[in-house]
Amino acid sequence: LSDVSLHVVRAGDPPMKTPSLLGVGSRAPFMHDGCARTLEDRFTDPDCGGGDLHGRTSHLSDAQVAALVAYLMTL
């Protein structure tokens, strides 16, 4: 459940390896700098990866974000 690739998150910083999604629900805070206190924040907080900064999620309804978070918590 990872692309096992290195990605540059911020210009000038070293690349980071994509972590596995297994157990993601128990690894708060989220994002490379810990800016998302909850998985929901990760998808909804525009200052912390929400919207389309890290994947296209801005089109998701509140119910769809809730369903996505519920799914991720099962991994």
mmCIF file of the N, C-alpha and C atoms, coordinates in Angstrom:
data_MODEL
# 
_entry.id   MODEL 
# 
loop_
_atom_site.group_PDB 
_atom_site.id 
_atom_site.type_symbol 
_atom_site.label_atom_id 
_atom_site.label_alt_id 
_atom_site.label_comp_id 
_atom_site.label_asym_id 
_atom_site.label_entity_id 
_atom_site.label_seq_id 
_atom_site.pdbx_PDB_ins_code 
_atom_site.Cartn_x 
_atom_site.Cartn_y 
_atom_site.Cartn_z 
_atom_site.occupancy 
_atom_site.B_iso_or_equiv 
_atom_site.pdbx_formal_charge 
_atom_site.auth_seq_id 
_atom_site.auth_comp_id 
_atom_site.auth_asym_id 
_atom_site.auth_atom_id 
_atom_site.pdbx_PDB_model_num 
ATOM 1   N N  . LEU A 1 1  ? 0.813   -1.184 0.000  1.00 0.00 ? 1  LEU A N  1 
ATOM 2   C CA . LEU A 1 1  ? 0.000   0.000  0.000  1.00 0.00 ? 1  LEU A CA 1 
ATOM 3   C C  . LEU A 1 1  ? 0.869   1.266  0.000  1.00 0.00 ? 1  LEU A C  1 
ATOM 4   N N  . SER A 1 2  ? 1.855   1.266  -0.865 1.00 0.00 ? 2  SER A N  1 
ATOM 5   C CA . SER A 1 2  ? 2.747   2.415  -1.060 1.00 0.00 ? 2  SER A CA 1 
ATOM 6   C C  . SER A 1 2  ? 3.321   2.311  -2.463 1.00 0.00 ? 2  SER A C  1 
ATOM 7   N N  . ASP A 1 3  ? 3.723   3.433  -3.015 1.00 0.00 ? 3  ASP A N  1 
ATOM 8   C CA . ASP A 1 3  ? 4.387   3.357  -4.317 1.00 0.00 ? 3  ASP A CA 1 
ATOM 9   C C  . ASP A 1 3  ? 5.893   3.140  -4.154 1.00 0.00 ? 3  ASP A C  1 
ATOM 10  N N  . VAL A 1 4  ? 6.363   3.087  -2.900 1.00 0.00 ? 4  VAL A N  1 
ATOM 11  C CA . VAL A 1 4  ? 7.761   2.809  -2.562 1.00 0.00 ? 4  VAL A CA 1 
ATOM 12  C C  . VAL A 1 4  ? 8.708   3.712  -3.356 1.00 0.00 ? 4  VAL A C  1 
ATOM 13  N N  . SER A 1 5  ? 8.313   4.942  -3.522 1.00 0.00 ? 5  SER A N  1 
ATOM 14  C CA . SER A 1 5  ? 9.117   5.903  -4.279 1.00 0.00 ? 5  SER A CA 1 
ATOM 15  C C  . SER A 1 5  ? 9.562   7.041  -3.382 1.00 0.00 ? 5  SER A C  1 
ATOM 16  N N  . LEU A 1 6  ? 10.564  7.762  -3.852 1.00 0.00 ? 6  LEU A N  1 
ATOM 17  C CA . LEU A 1 6  ? 11.013  8.969  -3.177 1.00 0.00 ? 6  LEU A CA 1 
ATOM 18  C C  . LEU A 1 6  ? 10.349  10.171 -3.832 1.00 0.00 ? 6  LEU A C  1 
ATOM 19  N N  . HIS A 1 7  ? 9.898   11.125 -3.006 1.00 0.00 ? 7  HIS A N  1 
ATOM 20  C CA . HIS A 1 7  ? 9.232   12.321 -3.513 1.00 0.00 ? 7  HIS A CA 1 
ATOM 21  C C  . HIS A 1 7  ? 9.792   13.541 -2.811 1.00 0.00 ? 7  HIS A C  1 
ATOM 22  N N  . VAL A 1 8  ? 10.026  14.597 -3.564 1.00 0.00 ? 8  VAL A N  1 
ATOM 23  C CA . VAL A 1 8  ? 10.434  15.863 -2.974 1.00 0.00 ? 8  VAL A CA 1 
ATOM 24  C C  . VAL A 1 8  ? 9.163   16.551 -2.500 1.00 0.00 ? 8  VAL A C  1 
ATOM 25  N N  . VAL A 1 9  ? 9.073   16.805 -1.192 1.00 0.00 ? 9  VAL A N  1 
ATOM 26  C CA . VAL A 1 9  ? 7.885   17.420 -0.614 1.00 0.00 ? 9  VAL A CA 1 
ATOM 27  C C  . VAL A 1 9  ? 8.012   18.941 -0.649 1.00 0.00 ? 9  VAL A C  1 
ATOM 28  N N  . ARG A 1 10 ? 9.190   19.435 -0.316 1.00 0.00 ? 10 ARG A N  1 
ATOM 29  C CA . ARG A 1 10 ? 9.467   20.869 -0.381 1.00 0.00 ? 10 ARG A CA 1 
ATOM 30  C C  . ARG A 1 10 ? 10.755  21.079 -1.144 1.00 0.00 ? 10 ARG A C  1 
ATOM 31  N N  . ALA A 1 11 ? 10.772  22.094 -1.986 1.00 0.00 ? 11 ALA A N  1 
ATOM 32  C CA . ALA A 1 11 ? 11.978  22.414 -2.745 1.00 0.00 ? 11 ALA A CA 1 
ATOM 33  C C  . ALA A 1 11 ? 13.139  22.635 -1.776 1.00 0.00 ? 11 ALA A C  1 
ATOM 34  N N  . GLY A 1 12 ? 14.260  22.033 -2.072 1.00 0.00 ? 12 GLY A N  1 
ATOM 35  C CA . GLY A 1 12 ? 15.441  22.171 -1.246 1.00 0.00 ? 12 GLY A CA 1 
ATOM 36  C C  . GLY A 1 12 ? 15.574  21.117 -0.170 1.00 0.00 ? 12 GLY A C  1 
ATOM 37  N N  . ASP A 1 13 ? 14.489  20.421 0.161  1.00 0.00 ? 13 ASP A N  1 
ATOM 38  C CA . ASP A 1 13 ? 14.546  19.341 1.153  1.00 0.00 ? 13 ASP A CA 1 
ATOM 39  C C  . ASP A 1 13 ? 14.886  18.032 0.461  1.00 0.00 ? 13 ASP A C  1 
ATOM 40  N N  . PRO A 1 14 ? 15.482  17.102 1.182  1.00 0.00 ? 14 PRO A N  1 
ATOM 41  C CA . PRO A 1 14 ? 15.762  15.796 0.566  1.00 0.00 ? 14 PRO A CA 1 
ATOM 42  C C  . PRO A 1 14 ? 14.455  15.055 0.279  1.00 0.00 ? 14 PRO A C  1 
ATOM 43  N N  . PRO A 1 15 ? 14.469  14.162 -0.706 1.00 0.00 ? 15 PRO A N  1 
ATOM 44  C CA . PRO A 1 15 ? 13.261  13.383 -0.997 1.00 0.00 ? 15 PRO A CA 1 
ATOM 45  C C  . PRO A 1 15 ? 12.893  12.496 0.179  1.00 0.00 ? 15 PRO A C  1 
ATOM 46  N N  . MET A 1 16 ? 11.597  12.225 0.298  1.00 0.00 ? 16 MET A N  1 
ATOM 47  C CA . MET A 1 16 ? 11.086  11.361 1.360  1.00 0.00 ? 16 MET A CA 1 
ATOM 48  C C  . MET A 1 16 ? 10.438  10.138 0.734  1.00 0.00 ? 16 MET A C  1 
ATOM 49  N N  . LYS A 1 17 ? 10.611  8.989  1.374  1.00 0.00 ? 17 LYS A N  1 
ATOM 50  C CA . LYS A 1 17 ? 9.998   7.745  0.899  1.00 0.00 ? 17 LYS A CA 1 
ATOM 51  C C  . LYS A 1 17 ? 8.527   7.729  1.306  1.00 0.00 ? 17 LYS A C  1 
ATOM 52  N N  . THR A 1 18 ? 7.670   7.356  0.379  1.00 0.00 ? 18 THR A N  1 
ATOM 53  C CA . THR A 1 18 ? 6.246   7.253  0.661  1.00 0.00 ? 18 THR A CA 1 
ATOM 54  C C  . THR A 1 18 ? 6.025   6.135  1.673  1.00 0.00 ? 18 THR A C  1 
ATOM 55  N N  . PRO A 1 19 ? 5.412   6.444  2.833  1.00 0.00 ? 19 PRO A N  1 
ATOM 56  C CA . PRO A 1 19 ? 5.164   5.388  3.816  1.00 0.00 ? 19 PRO A CA 1 
ATOM 57  C C  . PRO A 1 19 ? 3.976   4.518  3.399  1.00 0.00 ? 19 PRO A C  1 
ATOM 58  N N  . SER A 1 20 ? 3.906   3.337  3.949  1.00 0.00 ? 20 SER A N  1 
ATOM 59  C CA . SER A 1 20 ? 2.780   2.445  3.712  1.00 0.00 ? 20 SER A CA 1 
ATOM 60  C C  . SER A 1 20 ? 1.528   3.022  4.357  1.00 0.00 ? 20 SER A C  1 
ATOM 61  N N  . LEU A 1 21 ? 0.369   2.685  3.812  1.00 0.00 ? 21 LEU A N  1 
ATOM 62  C CA . LEU A 1 21 ? -0.893  3.083  4.429  1.00 0.00 ? 21 LEU A CA 1 
ATOM 63  C C  . LEU A 1 21 ? -1.314  2.126  5.537  1.00 0.00 ? 21 LEU A C  1 
ATOM 64  N N  . LEU A 1 22 ? -0.660  0.979  5.650  1.00 0.00 ? 22 LEU A N  1 
ATOM 65  C CA . LEU A 1 22 ? -1.009  0.029  6.709  1.00 0.00 ? 22 LEU A CA 1 
ATOM 66  C C  . LEU A 1 22 ? -0.793  0.678  8.069  1.00 0.00 ? 22 LEU A C  1 
ATOM 67  N N  . GLY A 1 23 ? -1.830  0.695  8.887  1.00 0.00 ? 23 GLY A N  1 
ATOM 68  C CA . GLY A 1 23 ? -1.748  1.282  10.214 1.00 0.00 ? 23 GLY A CA 1 
ATOM 69  C C  . GLY A 1 23 ? -1.766  2.804  10.244 1.00 0.00 ? 23 GLY A C  1 
ATOM 70  N N  . VAL A 1 24 ? -2.125  3.416  9.131  1.00 0.00 ? 24 VAL A N  1 
ATOM 71  C CA . VAL A 1 24 ? -2.087  4.877  9.046  1.00 0.00 ? 24 VAL A CA 1 
ATOM 72  C C  . VAL A 1 24 ? -2.943  5.548  10.122 1.00 0.00 ? 24 VAL A C  1 
ATOM 73  N N  . GLY A 1 25 ? -4.040  4.940  10.488 1.00 0.00 ? 25 GLY A N  1 
ATOM 74  C CA . GLY A 1 25 ? -4.938  5.538  11.472 1.00 0.00 ? 25 GLY A CA 1 
ATOM 75  C C  . GLY A 1 25 ? -4.336  5.691  12.849 1.00 0.00 ? 25 GLY A C  1 
ATOM 76  N N  . SER A 1 26 ? -3.287  4.962  13.139 1.00 0.00 ? 26 SER A N  1 
ATOM 77  C CA . SER A 1 26 ? -2.668  5.024  14.465 1.00 0.00 ? 26 SER A CA 1 
ATOM 78  C C  . SER A 1 26 ? -1.368  5.815  14.470 1.00 0.00 ? 26 SER A C  1 
ATOM 79  N N  . ARG A 1 27 ? -1.108  6.564  13.406 1.00 0.00 ? 27 ARG A N  1 
ATOM 80  C CA . ARG A 1 27 ? 0.169   7.287  13.307 1.00 0.00 ? 27 ARG A CA 1 
ATOM 81  C C  . ARG A 1 27 ? 0.016   8.804  13.315 1.00 0.00 ? 27 ARG A C  1 
ATOM 82  N N  . ALA A 1 28 ? -0.977  9.320  14.007 1.00 0.00 ? 28 ALA A N  1 
ATOM 83  C CA . ALA A 1 28 ? -1.151  10.774 14.084 1.00 0.00 ? 28 ALA A CA 1 
ATOM 84  C C  . ALA A 1 28 ? 0.028   11.387 14.826 1.00 0.00 ? 28 ALA A C  1 
ATOM 85  N N  . PRO A 1 29 ? 0.394   12.609 14.537 1.00 0.00 ? 29 PRO A N  1 
ATOM 86  C CA . PRO A 1 29 ? -0.154  13.487 13.518 1.00 0.00 ? 29 PRO A CA 1 
ATOM 87  C C  . PRO A 1 29 ? 0.303   13.066 12.124 1.00 0.00 ? 29 PRO A C  1 
ATOM 88  N N  . PHE A 1 30 ? -0.358  13.602 11.123 1.00 0.00 ? 30 PHE A N  1 
ATOM 89  C CA . PHE A 1 30 ? -0.151  13.183 9.750  1.00 0.00 ? 30 PHE A CA 1 
ATOM 90  C C  . PHE A 1 30 ? 0.578   14.237 8.931  1.00 0.00 ? 30 PHE A C  1 
ATOM 91  N N  . MET A 1 31 ? 1.018   13.835 7.771  1.00 0.00 ? 31 MET A N  1 
ATOM 92  C CA . MET A 1 31 ? 1.789   14.622 6.818  1.00 0.00 ? 31 MET A CA 1 
ATOM 93  C C  . MET A 1 31 ? 3.248   14.661 7.272  1.00 0.00 ? 31 MET A C  1 
ATOM 94  N N  . HIS A 1 32 ? 4.112   15.056 6.380  1.00 0.00 ? 32 HIS A N  1 
ATOM 95  C CA . HIS A 1 32 ? 5.552   14.998 6.629  1.00 0.00 ? 32 HIS A CA 1 
ATOM 96  C C  . HIS A 1 32 ? 5.978   15.896 7.781  1.00 0.00 ? 32 HIS A C  1 
ATOM 97  N N  . ASP A 1 33 ? 5.202   16.947 8.046  1.00 0.00 ? 33 ASP A N  1 
ATOM 98  C CA . ASP A 1 33 ? 5.564   17.862 9.128  1.00 0.00 ? 33 ASP A CA 1 
ATOM 99  C C  . ASP A 1 33 ? 4.604   17.800 10.309 1.00 0.00 ? 33 ASP A C  1 
ATOM 100 N N  . GLY A 1 34 ? 3.661   16.847 10.286 1.00 0.00 ? 34 GLY A N  1 
ATOM 101 C CA . GLY A 1 34 ? 2.740   16.681 11.399 1.00 0.00 ? 34 GLY A CA 1 
ATOM 102 C C  . GLY A 1 34 ? 1.656   17.735 11.499 1.00 0.00 ? 34 GLY A C  1 
ATOM 103 N N  . CYS A 1 35 ? 1.386   18.450 10.414 1.00 0.00 ? 35 CYS A N  1 
ATOM 104 C CA . CYS A 1 35 ? 0.430   19.556 10.464 1.00 0.00 ? 35 CYS A CA 1 
ATOM 105 C C  . CYS A 1 35 ? -1.030  19.098 10.572 1.00 0.00 ? 35 CYS A C  1 
ATOM 106 N N  . ALA A 1 36 ? -1.332  17.856 10.239 1.00 0.00 ? 36 ALA A N  1 
ATOM 107 C CA . ALA A 1 36 ? -2.714  17.365 10.317 1.00 0.00 ? 36 ALA A CA 1 
ATOM 108 C C  . ALA A 1 36 ? -2.883  16.542 11.593 1.00 0.00 ? 36 ALA A C  1 
ATOM 109 N N  . ARG A 1 37 ? -3.699  17.057 12.531 1.00 0.00 ? 37 ARG A N  1 
ATOM 110 C CA . ARG A 1 37 ? -3.937  16.324 13.776 1.00 0.00 ? 37 ARG A CA 1 
ATOM 111 C C  . ARG A 1 37 ? -4.743  15.062 13.540 1.00 0.00 ? 37 ARG A C  1 
ATOM 112 N N  . THR A 1 38 ? -5.640  15.098 12.540 1.00 0.00 ? 38 THR A N  1 
ATOM 113 C CA . THR A 1 38 ? -6.501  13.952 12.237 1.00 0.00 ? 38 THR A CA 1 
ATOM 114 C C  . THR A 1 38 ? -6.425  13.648 10.740 1.00 0.00 ? 38 THR A C  1 
ATOM 115 N N  . LEU A 1 39 ? -6.874  12.468 10.373 1.00 0.00 ? 39 LEU A N  1 
ATOM 116 C CA . LEU A 1 39 ? -6.930  12.137 8.945  1.00 0.00 ? 39 LEU A CA 1 
ATOM 117 C C  . LEU A 1 39 ? -7.891  13.074 8.219  1.00 0.00 ? 39 LEU A C  1 
ATOM 118 N N  . GLU A 1 40 ? -8.977  13.441 8.867  1.00 0.00 ? 40 GLU A N  1 
ATOM 119 C CA . GLU A 1 40 ? -9.911  14.377 8.234  1.00 0.00 ? 40 GLU A CA 1 
ATOM 120 C C  . GLU A 1 40 ? -9.216  15.705 7.937  1.00 0.00 ? 40 GLU A C  1 
ATOM 121 N N  . ASP A 1 41 ? -8.386  16.198 8.870  1.00 0.00 ? 41 ASP A N  1 
ATOM 122 C CA . ASP A 1 41 ? -7.636  17.436 8.629  1.00 0.00 ? 41 ASP A CA 1 
ATOM 123 C C  . ASP A 1 41 ? -6.760  17.307 7.392  1.00 0.00 ? 41 ASP A C  1 
ATOM 124 N N  . ARG A 1 42 ? -6.200  16.150 7.193  1.00 0.00 ? 42 ARG A N  1 
ATOM 125 C CA . ARG A 1 42 ? -5.317  15.932 6.046  1.00 0.00 ? 42 ARG A CA 1 
ATOM 126 C C  . ARG A 1 42 ? -6.048  16.210 4.732  1.00 0.00 ? 42 ARG A C  1 
ATOM 127 N N  . PHE A 1 43 ? -7.344  15.900 4.701  1.00 0.00 ? 43 PHE A N  1 
ATOM 128 C CA . PHE A 1 43 ? -8.108  16.073 3.470  1.00 0.00 ? 43 PHE A CA 1 
ATOM 129 C C  . PHE A 1 43 ? -8.868  17.396 3.403  1.00 0.00 ? 43 PHE A C  1 
ATOM 130 N N  . THR A 1 44 ? -9.031  18.096 4.519  1.00 0.00 ? 44 THR A N  1 
ATOM 131 C CA . THR A 1 44 ? -9.868  19.288 4.515  1.00 0.00 ? 44 THR A CA 1 
ATOM 132 C C  . THR A 1 44 ? -9.140  20.578 4.859  1.00 0.00 ? 44 THR A C  1 
ATOM 133 N N  . ASP A 1 45 ? -8.015  20.510 5.547  1.00 0.00 ? 45 ASP A N  1 
ATOM 134 C CA . ASP A 1 45 ? -7.292  21.718 5.956  1.00 0.00 ? 45 ASP A CA 1 
ATOM 135 C C  . ASP A 1 45 ? -6.446  22.223 4.794  1.00 0.00 ? 45 ASP A C  1 
ATOM 136 N N  . PRO A 1 46 ? -6.794  23.382 4.216  1.00 0.00 ? 46 PRO A N  1 
ATOM 137 C CA . PRO A 1 46 ? -6.055  23.877 3.050  1.00 0.00 ? 46 PRO A CA 1 
ATOM 138 C C  . PRO A 1 46 ? -4.602  24.241 3.352  1.00 0.00 ? 46 PRO A C  1 
ATOM 139 N N  . ASP A 1 47 ? -4.274  24.443 4.623  1.00 0.00 ? 47 ASP A N  1 
ATOM 140 C CA . ASP A 1 47 ? -2.897  24.764 4.995  1.00 0.00 ? 47 ASP A CA 1 
ATOM 141 C C  . ASP A 1 47 ? -2.064  23.514 5.254  1.00 0.00 ? 47 ASP A C  1 
ATOM 142 N N  . CYS A 1 48 ? -2.696  22.350 5.138  1.00 0.00 ? 48 CYS A N  1 
ATOM 143 C CA . CYS A 1 48 ? -1.999  21.111 5.489  1.00 0.00 ? 48 CYS A CA 1 
ATOM 144 C C  . CYS A 1 48 ? -2.349  19.972 4.535  1.00 0.00 ? 48 CYS A C  1 
ATOM 145 N N  . GLY A 1 49 ? -2.229  20.197 3.253  1.00 0.00 ? 49 GLY A N  1 
ATOM 146 C CA . GLY A 1 49 ? -2.450  19.119 2.305  1.00 0.00 ? 49 GLY A CA 1 
ATOM 147 C C  . GLY A 1 49 ? -3.868  18.966 1.826  1.00 0.00 ? 49 GLY A C  1 
ATOM 148 N N  . GLY A 1 50 ? -4.827  19.673 2.435  1.00 0.00 ? 50 GLY A N  1 
ATOM 149 C CA . GLY A 1 50 ? -6.208  19.582 1.995  1.00 0.00 ? 50 GLY A CA 1 
ATOM 150 C C  . GLY A 1 50 ? -6.378  20.164 0.607  1.00 0.00 ? 50 GLY A C  1 
ATOM 151 N N  . GLY A 1 51 ? -7.534  19.967 0.043  1.00 0.00 ? 51 GLY A N  1 
ATOM 152 C CA . GLY A 1 51 ? -7.749  20.436 -1.326 1.00 0.00 ? 51 GLY A CA 1 
ATOM 153 C C  . GLY A 1 51 ? -7.000  19.551 -2.293 1.00 0.00 ? 51 GLY A C  1 
ATOM 154 N N  . ASP A 1 52 ? -6.218  20.157 -3.165 1.00 0.00 ? 52 ASP A N  1 
ATOM 155 C CA . ASP A 1 52 ? -5.537  19.376 -4.199 1.00 0.00 ? 52 ASP A CA 1 
ATOM 156 C C  . ASP A 1 52 ? -4.014  19.453 -4.093 1.00 0.00 ? 52 ASP A C  1 
ATOM 157 N N  . LEU A 1 53 ? -3.511  19.851 -2.928 1.00 0.00 ? 53 LEU A N  1 
ATOM 158 C CA . LEU A 1 53 ? -2.073  19.985 -2.764 1.00 0.00 ? 53 LEU A CA 1 
ATOM 159 C C  . LEU A 1 53 ? -1.348  18.633 -2.854 1.00 0.00 ? 53 LEU A C  1 
ATOM 160 N N  . HIS A 1 54 ? -1.913  17.615 -2.235 1.00 0.00 ? 54 HIS A N  1 
ATOM 161 C CA . HIS A 1 54 ? -1.325  16.262 -2.269 1.00 0.00 ? 54 HIS A CA 1 
ATOM 162 C C  . HIS A 1 54 ? -2.399  15.278 -2.730 1.00 0.00 ? 54 HIS A C  1 
ATOM 163 N N  . GLY A 1 55 ? -2.666  15.257 -3.993 1.00 0.00 ? 55 GLY A N  1 
ATOM 164 C CA . GLY A 1 55 ? -3.747  14.431 -4.529 1.00 0.00 ? 55 GLY A CA 1 
ATOM 165 C C  . GLY A 1 55 ? -4.986  15.283 -4.713 1.00 0.00 ? 55 GLY A C  1 
ATOM 166 N N  . ARG A 1 56 ? -5.881  14.846 -5.553 1.00 0.00 ? 56 ARG A N  1 
ATOM 167 C CA . ARG A 1 56 ? -7.079  15.633 -5.876 1.00 0.00 ? 56 ARG A CA 1 
ATOM 168 C C  . ARG A 1 56 ? -8.229  15.220 -4.959 1.00 0.00 ? 56 ARG A C  1 
ATOM 169 N N  . THR A 1 57 ? -8.488  16.029 -3.933 1.00 0.00 ? 57 THR A N  1 
ATOM 170 C CA . THR A 1 57 ? -9.556  15.712 -2.981 1.00 0.00 ? 57 THR A CA 1 
ATOM 171 C C  . THR A 1 57 ? -10.550 16.847 -2.783 1.00 0.00 ? 57 THR A C  1 
ATOM 172 N N  . SER A 1 58 ? -10.329 17.992 -3.404 1.00 0.00 ? 58 SER A N  1 
ATOM 173 C CA . SER A 1 58 ? -11.198 19.145 -3.171 1.00 0.00 ? 58 SER A CA 1 
ATOM 174 C C  . SER A 1 58 ? -12.635 18.912 -3.634 1.00 0.00 ? 58 SER A C  1 
ATOM 175 N N  . HIS A 1 59 ? -12.834 17.987 -4.541 1.00 0.00 ? 59 HIS A N  1 
ATOM 176 C CA . HIS A 1 59 ? -14.170 17.730 -5.069 1.00 0.00 ? 59 HIS A CA 1 
ATOM 177 C C  . HIS A 1 59 ? -14.986 16.788 -4.176 1.00 0.00 ? 59 HIS A C  1 
ATOM 178 N N  . LEU A 1 60 ? -14.369 16.223 -3.141 1.00 0.00 ? 60 LEU A N  1 
ATOM 179 C CA . LEU A 1 60 ? -15.074 15.272 -2.288 1.00 0.00 ? 60 LEU A CA 1 
ATOM 180 C C  . LEU A 1 60 ? -16.035 15.993 -1.346 1.00 0.00 ? 60 LEU A C  1 
ATOM 181 N N  . SER A 1 61 ? -17.222 15.424 -1.183 1.00 0.00 ? 61 SER A N  1 
ATOM 182 C CA . SER A 1 61 ? -18.200 15.966 -0.238 1.00 0.00 ? 61 SER A CA 1 
ATOM 183 C C  . SER A 1 61 ? -17.762 15.587 1.183  1.00 0.00 ? 61 SER A C  1 
ATOM 184 N N  . ASP A 1 62 ? -18.393 16.197 2.172  1.00 0.00 ? 62 ASP A N  1 
ATOM 185 C CA . ASP A 1 62 ? -18.088 15.846 3.565  1.00 0.00 ? 62 ASP A CA 1 
ATOM 186 C C  . ASP A 1 62 ? -18.324 14.363 3.816  1.00 0.00 ? 62 ASP A C  1 
ATOM 187 N N  . ALA A 1 63 ? -19.405 13.819 3.236  1.00 0.00 ? 63 ALA A N  1 
ATOM 188 C CA . ALA A 1 63 ? -19.708 12.395 3.406  1.00 0.00 ? 63 ALA A CA 1 
ATOM 189 C C  . ALA A 1 63 ? -18.633 11.527 2.752  1.00 0.00 ? 63 ALA A C  1 
ATOM 190 N N  . GLN A 1 64 ? -18.127 11.944 1.604  1.00 0.00 ? 64 GLN A N  1 
ATOM 191 C CA . GLN A 1 64 ? -17.078 11.175 0.931  1.00 0.00 ? 64 GLN A CA 1 
ATOM 192 C C  . GLN A 1 64 ? -15.762 11.227 1.705  1.00 0.00 ? 64 GLN A C  1 
ATOM 193 N N  . VAL A 1 65 ? -15.437 12.385 2.281  1.00 0.00 ? 65 VAL A N  1 
ATOM 194 C CA . VAL A 1 65 ? -14.232 12.477 3.113  1.00 0.00 ? 65 VAL A CA 1 
ATOM 195 C C  . VAL A 1 65 ? -14.387 11.571 4.324  1.00 0.00 ? 65 VAL A C  1 
ATOM 196 N N  . ALA A 1 66 ? -15.556 11.578 4.945  1.00 0.00 ? 66 ALA A N  1 
ATOM 197 C CA . ALA A 1 66 ? -15.810 10.716 6.101  1.00 0.00 ? 66 ALA A CA 1 
ATOM 198 C C  . ALA A 1 66 ? -15.659 9.249  5.720  1.00 0.00 ? 66 ALA A C  1 
ATOM 199 N N  . ALA A 1 67 ? -16.172 8.863  4.548  1.00 0.00 ? 67 ALA A N  1 
ATOM 200 C CA . ALA A 1 67 ? -16.059 7.474  4.090  1.00 0.00 ? 67 ALA A CA 1 
ATOM 201 C C  . ALA A 1 67 ? -14.593 7.113  3.811  1.00 0.00 ? 67 ALA A C  1 
ATOM 202 N N  . LEU A 1 68 ? -13.841 8.023  3.214  1.00 0.00 ? 68 LEU A N  1 
ATOM 203 C CA . LEU A 1 68 ? -12.433 7.787  2.947  1.00 0.00 ? 68 LEU A CA 1 
ATOM 204 C C  . LEU A 1 68 ? -11.655 7.615  4.251  1.00 0.00 ? 68 LEU A C  1 
ATOM 205 N N  . VAL A 1 69 ? -11.917 8.484  5.220  1.00 0.00 ? 69 VAL A N  1 
ATOM 206 C CA . VAL A 1 69 ? -11.242 8.388  6.518  1.00 0.00 ? 69 VAL A CA 1 
ATOM 207 C C  . VAL A 1 69 ? -11.614 7.067  7.198  1.00 0.00 ? 69 VAL A C  1 
ATOM 208 N N  . ALA A 1 70 ? -12.882 6.695  7.161  1.00 0.00 ? 70 ALA A N  1 
ATOM 209 C CA . ALA A 1 70 ? -13.313 5.425  7.759  1.00 0.00 ? 70 ALA A CA 1 
ATOM 210 C C  . ALA A 1 70 ? -12.583 4.244  7.104  1.00 0.00 ? 70 ALA A C  1 
ATOM 211 N N  . TYR A 1 71 ? -12.447 4.275  5.796  1.00 0.00 ? 71 TYR A N  1 
ATOM 212 C CA . TYR A 1 71 ? -11.721 3.217  5.089  1.00 0.00 ? 71 TYR A CA 1 
ATOM 213 C C  . TYR A 1 71 ? -10.247 3.175  5.522  1.00 0.00 ? 71 TYR A C  1 
ATOM 214 N N  . LEU A 1 72 ? -9.606  4.338  5.550  1.00 0.00 ? 72 LEU A N  1 
ATOM 215 C CA . LEU A 1 72 ? -8.191  4.378  5.933  1.00 0.00 ? 72 LEU A CA 1 
ATOM 216 C C  . LEU A 1 72 ? -7.979  3.857  7.348  1.00 0.00 ? 72 LEU A C  1 
ATOM 217 N N  . MET A 1 73 ? -8.948  4.079  8.237  1.00 0.00 ? 73 MET A N  1 
ATOM 218 C CA . MET A 1 73 ? -8.836  3.592  9.609  1.00 0.00 ? 73 MET A CA 1 
ATOM 219 C C  . MET A 1 73 ? -8.902  2.068  9.693  1.00 0.00 ? 73 MET A C  1 
ATOM 220 N N  . THR A 1 74 ? -9.385  1.420  8.647  1.00 0.00 ? 74 THR A N  1 
ATOM 221 C CA . THR A 1 74 ? -9.472  -0.048 8.653  1.00 0.00 ? 74 THR A CA 1 
ATOM 222 C C  . THR A 1 74 ? -8.173  -0.711 8.201  1.00 0.00 ? 74 THR A C  1 
ATOM 223 N N  . LEU A 1 75 ? -7.266  0.045  7.638  1.00 0.00 ? 75 LEU A N  1 
ATOM 224 C CA . LEU A 1 75 ? -6.037  -0.538 7.088  1.00 0.00 ? 75 LEU A CA 1 
ATOM 225 C C  . LEU A 1 75 ? -5.038  -0.876 8.168  1.00 0.00 ? 75 LEU A C  1 
# 
